[in-house]
Amino acid sequence: METHTRNILVAPLNWGLGHATRCIPIIKALQQNGFHPIIASDGSALAMLKKEFTDVTCLELPSYEIEYAKNGNHFKWKMLKNMPTMIEAVLQEKKIVKKWVKQYDLYGIISDNRLGVFSKKVPSVFITHQLNVLTGNTSWLTSKLHQAAIKKFDECWVPDFQKSPNLSGKLGHLDNPDFRVKYIGALSRLKKLALPKKYDLMVILSGPEPQRTFLEEKLFDEVQRFDGKVVFIKGKVEPEQKILEYSNVTFYNFMTSEELEKTFNESEIVLCRSGYTTIMDLSFLSKKAFFIPTPGQYEQEYLAKKLKKEGLVPYAKQQDFRIENVVEANLYRGLKPCENKNSWKQLFGLFERE
């Protein structure tokens, strides 16, 4: 390797596509600031980033093998049962990253929720909107464990605003953190465009299986009763894009960032999960939306309740949802763009070497 390429490893967690998609603006910012990003992940997150950045080196990390429980109430137990696999993956990550620091002469590391991707030798950043990890009555424990893991990094970047109104609420805000936290503002790969309206409703699915499939099957029948034009993106990253027209609905298996940006802007209302990345995207696009949180995922349930209480976006539980609920979105204010003042140049100053 040439010594003057300033390589930065960017490693998002493969848990739904949110971690990977919110790294897109970071990867682009690195390129614009004279750094040379190297991407590392696994599964569909890696597949999606490979499609997005065809000229960037992509490396494979071990999978955390996160699966959701079929029943939302078992979510926590499924996660606990998964702990040994996850710890094993984190330990493997550490070994691999140690090797890569030398092999690629890394100037720095940016890990989006991958706990083992850091180095004592180069500046390492952890990106998360969860300084507190909600798991019901064990929230204090999971939060403490997560904070202990974050401490091993030089800085923690929270994609949100420090003052209220903010997007993450108690998830991304601690009274007295004992590690370096920087609020870097909301992140999105999407921009607001003035395009004529093409769809009355956009349905976009995401998140891990089997819950993504359950919702797809439920909504497949529901959307056909919708009075208006629907575009339905299943969120399955596959080698070929498939498009299917069916009565009032156009189905896509997936879309590229560019196509998504266009479709979001052409749609009146968005029906989706209340994942944090999605919320950031919707605020950049100032959209009206309707949320169906992933069953048993405390974080998405918390975010949906918070935004409903603030009068921004309504939600329904997966089992209770009917397509008729969607019109409620018009009674809410929708998400508004947040002024983003972060300076990448300053943030990336951490990676400057003499």
C-alpha positions in Angstrom: 0.0 0.0 0.0 1.2 3.5 -0.6 1.8 5.3 2.6 0.1 8.6 1.7 -3.4 7.3 1.2 -5.1 8.2 4.5 -7.2 5.1 5.0 -10.2 5.2 7.4 -12.1 2.0 8.2 -15.9 2.5 8.2 -17.7 -0.5 9.8 -21.5 -0.5 10.2 -23.4 -3.2 12.0 -25.5 -5.4 9.8 -28.8 -5.1 11.6 -31.5 -4.0 9.1 -30.0 -1.5 6.7 -30.1 1.6 8.9 -26.5 1.5 10.2 -25.2 1.0 6.7 -27.3 3.7 5.0 -26.5 6.4 7.6 -22.8 5.7 7.0 -23.2 6.7 3.3 -23.0 10.5 4.0 -20.0 9.8 6.3 -18.2 7.8 3.6 -18.9 10.6 1.1 -17.7 13.2 3.5 -14.4 11.3 4.1 -13.8 11.2 0.3 -14.5 15.0 0.0 -12.0 15.7 2.8 -9.1 13.8 1.3 -9.5 10.6 3.2 -9.7 7.1 1.7 -12.6 5.1 3.2 -12.4 1.3 3.4 -15.8 -0.3 4.2 -16.2 -3.4 6.4 -19.4 -5.2 7.3 -21.3 -8.4 6.5 -24.5 -9.7 4.9 -27.0 -7.4 3.3 -25.5 -4.2 4.8 -22.2 -5.0 3.0 -24.1 -6.0 -0.2 -25.9 -2.6 -0.2 -22.7 -0.6 0.4 -20.9 -2.5 -2.4 -23.8 -1.4 -4.8 -23.5 2.2 -3.6 -19.6 2.5 -3.7 -18.4 0.4 -6.6 -14.8 1.8 -6.4 -14.3 1.5 -2.6 -12.5 -1.5 -1.0 -15.0 -3.6 0.9 -13.9 -6.1 3.6 -15.9 -8.8 5.3 -16.4 -8.9 9.1 -17.9 -11.8 11.1 -21.7 -11.7 11.5 -23.3 -11.0 14.8 -26.1 -13.3 13.5 -28.8 -11.1 15.0 -32.2 -12.7 14.5 -35.5 -11.4 15.8 -37.9 -13.6 17.7 -41.0 -14.6 15.8 -43.0 -13.3 18.7 -42.2 -9.8 19.9 -42.4 -10.7 23.6 -39.5 -13.1 23.2 -37.3 -10.4 21.7 -35.1 -10.0 24.8 -34.6 -13.8 25.4 -33.7 -14.3 21.8 -31.1 -11.5 22.1 -29.7 -13.1 25.3 -29.5 -16.5 23.7 -27.6 -14.8 20.9 -25.1 -13.3 23.3 -22.4 -16.0 23.0 -22.4 -15.7 19.2 -22.3 -12.0 19.4 -19.4 -12.0 21.9 -17.5 -14.5 19.7 -18.0 -12.2 16.7 -16.8 -9.2 18.7 -13.6 -11.0 19.8 -13.0 -12.1 16.2 -13.5 -8.5 15.0 -10.9 -7.3 17.4 -8.3 -9.8 16.0 -9.2 -8.9 12.4 -9.1 -5.2 13.0 -5.7 -5.5 14.6 -4.4 -7.1 11.4 -6.0 -4.5 9.2 -4.6 -1.5 11.1 -1.1 -2.7 10.0 -2.1 -4.1 6.6 -3.9 -1.0 5.4 -1.9 1.5 7.5 -5.2 2.9 8.9 -5.4 6.5 10.1 -8.6 5.9 12.0 -11.7 3.8 12.5 -15.4 4.7 12.5 -17.5 1.9 13.9 -21.3 2.2 13.7 -22.4 0.0 16.6 -19.7 -2.7 16.0 -18.3 -3.2 19.5 -15.0 -4.9 18.5 -14.0 -2.5 15.8 -11.5 -0.2 17.5 -7.8 0.0 18.0 -5.5 1.4 20.7 -3.1 2.3 18.0 -5.3 4.7 15.9 -8.1 7.0 16.8 -11.4 5.1 17.0 -14.9 6.5 16.9 -18.1 4.8 17.9 -21.4 6.0 16.3 -24.6 5.3 18.1 -27.9 7.0 18.9 -28.3 4.7 21.9 -26.3 5.9 24.9 -29.2 4.2 26.7 -30.3 0.8 25.4 -33.9 0.1 26.2 -34.8 -3.5 27.1 -37.7 -3.0 29.4 -36.9 -3.8 33.1 -33.2 -4.6 32.2 -32.6 -1.2 30.5 -30.3 0.0 33.3 -28.1 -3.1 32.8 -28.0 -3.0 29.0 -27.3 0.7 29.1 -24.4 0.3 31.5 -22.9 -2.5 29.4 -23.2 -0.5 26.2 -21.6 2.6 27.9 -18.7 0.5 29.1 -18.1 -0.7 25.6 -18.3 2.8 24.2 -15.6 3.9 26.7 -13.0 1.9 24.8 -13.3 4.4 21.9 -11.7 7.8 21.7 -15.0 9.5 20.8 -18.7 8.7 20.6 -20.6 10.5 17.8 -24.3 10.7 18.2 -26.3 11.4 15.0 -28.7 13.9 16.7 -28.9 17.3 18.3 -27.8 18.0 21.9 -30.7 20.3 22.8 -34.3 19.6 22.4 -36.2 19.4 20.1 -34.2 16.4 19.1 -34.9 13.1 17.4 -33.6 10.4 19.8 -34.9 11.7 23.2 -33.6 9.7 26.2 -31.9 7.2 23.9 -29.2 9.6 22.8 -28.9 11.8 25.8 -27.1 11.1 29.1 -26.8 13.6 32.0 -23.2 13.0 32.8 -21.4 10.7 30.3 -17.9 9.7 31.4 -16.7 9.5 27.8 -16.4 12.0 25.0 -19.7 12.5 23.3 -20.1 14.7 20.2 -23.5 15.5 18.7 -23.0 15.5 15.0 -26.6 16.4 13.9 -28.9 14.1 11.9 -27.5 12.1 9.0 -29.2 11.1 5.8 -28.2 10.0 2.4 -31.3 11.7 1.0 -32.2 15.3 0.0 -35.5 17.0 -0.4 -36.4 17.6 -4.1 -39.3 19.5 -5.6 -40.9 16.7 -7.6 -44.6 16.3 -8.7 -46.6 13.8 -6.7 -46.7 10.3 -8.2 -47.9 8.1 -5.2 -50.4 8.6 -2.5 -48.6 6.1 -0.3 -45.1 4.8 -0.1 -44.5 1.6 1.9 -40.9 0.9 2.8 -39.9 -2.2 4.8 -36.6 -2.8 6.5 -35.1 -4.5 9.5 -34.2 -8.1 10.3 -36.1 -11.2 9.6 -38.5 -12.8 10.3 -40.4 -9.6 11.3 -39.8 -7.9 7.9 -41.5 -10.8 6.1 -44.4 -10.9 8.6 -45.1 -7.2 7.9 -44.7 -7.7 4.1 -47.3 -10.5 4.1 -49.7 -8.5 6.3 -49.4 -5.3 4.2 -49.6 -7.2 0.8 -53.3 -7.6 1.2 -53.9 -4.4 3.1 -52.4 -2.0 0.5 -54.8 -3.4 -2.2 -57.7 -1.9 -0.3 -56.0 1.5 -0.2 -57.7 4.2 -2.1 -54.9 5.6 -4.2 -51.6 4.8 -5.9 -49.1 2.8 -3.8 -45.4 2.1 -4.2 -44.2 -0.8 -2.1 -40.5 -1.4 -1.5 -39.8 -4.7 0.2 -36.3 -3.9 1.4 -34.8 -7.1 0.2 -31.3 -6.5 -1.3 -31.0 -9.0 -4.2 -28.7 -9.1 -7.2 -31.5 -8.0 -9.7 -34.1 -5.4 -9.2 -37.6 -6.8 -9.6 -40.7 -4.7 -10.3 -44.2 -6.0 -10.2 -47.4 -4.0 -11.0 -50.5 -5.3 -9.2 -53.8 -3.4 -9.3 -53.1 0.0 -7.6 -49.6 -1.1 -6.3 -46.1 -1.1 -7.8 -43.8 -3.5 -5.9 -40.0 -3.3 -5.8 -37.7 -5.8 -4.1 -35.2 -2.9 -3.4 -34.2 0.5 -4.7 -30.8 2.2 -4.9 -30.3 5.4 -2.9 -31.0 7.6 -6.0 -34.3 5.8 -6.8 -35.3 5.9 -3.1 -34.6 9.6 -2.9 -36.8 10.3 -6.0 -39.6 8.0 -4.8 -39.7 9.5 -1.2 -40.0 12.9 -2.8 -42.8 11.8 -5.1 -44.9 10.3 -2.3 -47.5 11.9 -0.1 -47.3 9.7 3.0 -44.7 7.1 4.0 -45.7 3.9 5.9 -42.6 2.3 7.6 -40.9 1.1 10.7 -39.9 3.6 13.3 -36.2 2.8 13.1 -33.9 5.7 13.9 -32.3 6.0 10.5 -35.7 6.1 8.8 -36.7 8.9 11.2 -33.6 10.9 10.3 -34.4 10.4 6.5 -38.0 11.5 6.9 -36.9 14.7 8.8 -34.5 15.6 5.9 -37.4 15.1 3.5 -40.0 16.8 5.7 -42.4 14.0 5.3 -45.7 12.9 6.8 -45.5 9.3 7.9 -47.2 6.5 9.7 -45.2 4.1 11.8 -45.4 0.4 12.6 -42.7 -0.3 15.2 -41.0 -3.7 15.1 -42.8 -5.9 17.7 -40.7 -6.3 20.9 -38.1 -3.7 19.8 -38.2 -1.3 22.7 -36.3 1.4 20.9 -38.6 1.6 18.0 -41.6 1.5 20.3 -40.2 4.3 22.4 -39.4 6.5 19.3 -42.9 5.9 17.9 -44.5 7.0 21.2 -42.2 10.0 21.5 -43.0 11.3 18.0 -46.8 10.7 18.4 -46.8 12.6 21.8 -45.0 15.5 20.1 -47.8 15.6 17.5 -45.5 14.6 14.6 -46.3 11.1 13.5 -49.0 8.5 14.5 -48.3 4.8 14.9 -50.1 1.5 15.3 -49.0 -1.9 16.7 -48.3 -4.5 13.9 -51.2 -6.7 14.9 -53.7 -3.8 15.1 -52.7 -2.0 11.9 -55.3 -1.5 9.2 -54.7 0.4 6.0 -57.5 2.8 6.9 -55.2 4.1 9.8 -52.9 5.7 7.3 -55.1 8.8 6.8 -54.4 9.8 10.4 -51.0 10.9 9.2 -52.6 14.1 7.9 -53.7 15.1 11.4 -50.1 15.2 12.5 -47.4 17.8 11.6 -45.0 15.3 10.0 -41.2 15.5 10.5 -39.4 18.7 9.8 -35.9 19.3 8.6 -33.3 20.0 11.3 -30.6 22.5 10.7 -27.4 20.6 10.4 -24.3 22.6 11.4 -21.7 19.9 11.8 -18.3 20.4 10.3 -16.8 17.2 8.9 -13.5 18.9 8.7 -13.5 19.5 12.4 -14.8 16.0 13.3 -12.2 14.4 11.0 -9.5 16.4 12.7 -9.2 13.5 15.1 -7.6 11.4 12.3 -4.9 14.0 11.3 -1.4 12.7 11.8 1.7 14.9 12.0 
